[in-house]
Amino acid sequence: MINKILLAKKEGPNNVRTNYRNLNSRNKDDVIKMYLHVVIMKEARCLYLLPILLIYKNFQVKYIALSI
């Protein structure tokens, strides 16, 4: 089961803010928003990043993160 999804909002060329939202929370409608873009975090030590396409609430996310 996908516990966490890796979401990041690009605020600049080198400034990326990441948000981790729990899919089991009651804010499932806010998990994926249009202004959030998924990025590959190379320094993520506890997450597997899989290049698959997840469609949730009519928004497309190219990368999801599975918690180990």
C-alpha positions, -999 to 999 in steps of 0.1 A, spaced: 0 0 0 12 34 -8 16 52 25 33 84 14 35 103 -18 63 127 -26 51 161 -36 72 191 -42 64 227 -51 90 244 -72 97 278 -57 129 285 -77 156 269 -97 175 257 -66 148 260 -40 124 231 -38 100 226 -9 88 191 -4 56 180 12 48 146 25 11 138 28 -3 107 42 -28 90 19 -46 76 48 -54 110 63 -88 126 59 -74 152 36 -72 129 6 -86 156 -17 -56 177 -9 -30 150 -16 -25 160 -51 -29 196 -63 -23 212 -97 5 235 -84 25 206 -70 51 189 -91 68 157 -82 105 158 -83 132 131 -78 149 137 -46 183 121 -49 190 124 -12 159 106 -1 174 78 19 142 60 31 121 61 -1 120 42 -33 112 65 -62 93 47 -89 89 62 -124 52 53 -128 22 73 -136 -4 78 -109 -37 94 -118 -56 106 -87 -85 131 -88 -78 138 -124 -43 150 -117 -13 133 -132 18 125 -111 48 110 -128 67 98 -97 54 83 -65 74 74 -34 69 42 -16 78 41 21 100 12 31 
